[in-house]
C-alpha cells in the first residue's frame, strides 16, 4: 500500500495528521486543504476551526522555543 504523498488534484505535497476521533492518520493537502485516507479517497475538507488550532499551535511553538543562533566560523588551514 502506497502512502498518498502527493495530491491528485493539484500535485502539491500532503502531510500526515493523526486524528483521535477517527483513530487513524489522515493526509492533508497543503493547497486544497482536504483530507484523504490511505486508499487516497477524499474523506473531508479541513474545517476553519482546525485551521485556527494549527495556526495557534504554530504561534505558540514559535513563541516558546528559543533556538540559539549558530555563528558560522570559517575553518582555517588545510584539512
Secondary structure, DSSP 8 states (H G I E B T S, - for coil): -----B-TTT--BEEEEEETTTTEEEEEETTT-EEE-TT--EEEE--HHHHHHHHHHHHHHHHH------------S--
